[in-house]
């Protein structure tokens, strides 16, 4: 498993969510980011990585929707 790729895809999804004015697209990007985060967490836990606890806390999605006007 390529963790760097998973981390990268997770971050790209969060950036896409932040950049879109569409509520629907934002929701889809957050869902995609969540799926990547779950893969990272599952892998870390499967190998007993100490970082898994920190990843769980850091993957909580902030409510960015309040900071940006929505369209569509």
Secondary structure, DSSP 8 states (H G I E B T S, - for coil): --HHHHHHHHHHHHHHHHH--BHHHHHHHHHHHHHHHHHHHHHHHHTT-TTHHHHHHHT----GGGGS--B-
